[in-house]
Amino acid sequence: MKVQTIAEMIEQGATEEEARQANNLFQLLRPCLKVNKVGRFDTTAGDKTVLGLYRTLKHYQSTGAI
């Protein structure tokens, strides 16, 4: 199982700061996350990469949903 790296996040359009924050969030939540065989996380909002999980949580936070 290989999860998305900071370099891969930047290749996908993330800023260096956003990629670093996404990686920090992943490291914090890692014990609670179930990573599937392709390195993504299954959520109620679909399966997510490290960057996708970060952006989803950031969106919910900005809308006041969390």
Secondary structure, DSSP 8 states (H G I E B T S, - for coil): -----HHHHHHTT--HHHHHHHHHHHHHHGGG--B-TTS-EEETTEEE-HHHHHHHHHHHHHTT--
